[in-house]
């Protein structure tokens, strides 16, 4: 069975599980459809960079951050390393309850991933 929905002008066709299909396959399909919708919303420059450097598309959960720091970033709408790298120190400090220690830990975690500040 195919279900068609439209969100923010993006048409999405998702396959609903047929009787007997594994639930994991169904959720994998949903995740893939969500990823495709997200990619369509990305600006061309971001799409190009993420294709050239796949690490930029990684979730911030791949960083060794304290739970509180991770939660503050998510609340601020920062989901991927690309999103995080678009912010400078002063922008990060403006995030509610992040603070200097949290920002320093973010920069250290990014350095562990191979990024460095210039």
N, C-alpha and C positions, 0 to 999 in steps of 0.2 A: 504494500500500500504506500502511496506517495502523498505527502502532505506539502502544500505550498503555502508559505507565509511571506509577508513583506514587513521589514523593519527598517525605518529610516531610508526608505526608497530602495532597499536592497532586497531582491527577491531571493528566497531561499527554498530550495526543494529538498526535503529530507525524507529518507525512507524510514517508514515505521517498521518495526519488526514483524515479520510474518510469523504465524504460529510455528514454533519449533526452532526459531533462530535464537542463538545464545544472547543473553542480556548484555554481555560484554561487547558483542558486535554492535548492538544497538547504541550503546553509549559511545563507542568508538566513532560511529557514524555521526552522532550529535556533536562530539568534539571536533571532528573534521569539518563539519558544516559551520560551526562557530569560528574555527580558524580561518576558513575561506571568507566568511563575512568580515572578519577583522582585517584580513589582508586587503580586501576591496576598499576599506575605509582609509588605508594608509596613504599618505602623500607619496608621490612617485619617487622622490629622493630617498625617503625612508625605505621603501620597497627595494630600491636598487642597492642601498647599503646593506640591508639585511640579506639580500641574495649573495652579495659579495663576501660578507662577513657574517656567517650564520650565528656566531656567538652573540651577536647583538639581539637576536630574537629570543635568547634564553630568558627564562623567568628570573626575577630577583631572588627567588627561592634557592637558586643555585649558588648564591653568595652565603658565606658563613656569617650570618647576622643574628643578633639576638632577636627573640620573638617580638619584643616591643618595637625595635627599630624596623623590622620587616612589616609589622602591622601599620606603623606610621606611614611608611612608604606606600603601602597598598591603599590606605585611606586617602592619600594625596593623588591617587590615580596612577602611580608609577608601578607598572607591571613587568616590564622587560628591562634588560640592561641598556637597550637603546633609550628608553624613556629616562632612565637614571642618568645616563651620560649626557643628556640634554640639559641637565641642571648643574649650576655652579654652586659653590659653597654658600653664598648668600641666599640663593633660592632654597637650598636644602634647609638652611637654618630657619627659614620662615615657616617650615612645616611644623604644625602644632606638636609640642612635646618631643621633638626630635633632639634638639640641643647639640652642643659642641661635641660631646662624647659620641653621640650617635652618628654625627657627620664624619668624625674621625674614623669610626669603625667602618663606615661605608667605604671611605677612601682606602683603608687598609684591605678590605675585602676585595675591592676592585684591583688593587695592586697584586693580590694573590692570584687573580684571574689573568694577569698579564697586562692590565691597563696601567698607565702611569700619568700623573698630572704634569702638565706643561705650563 
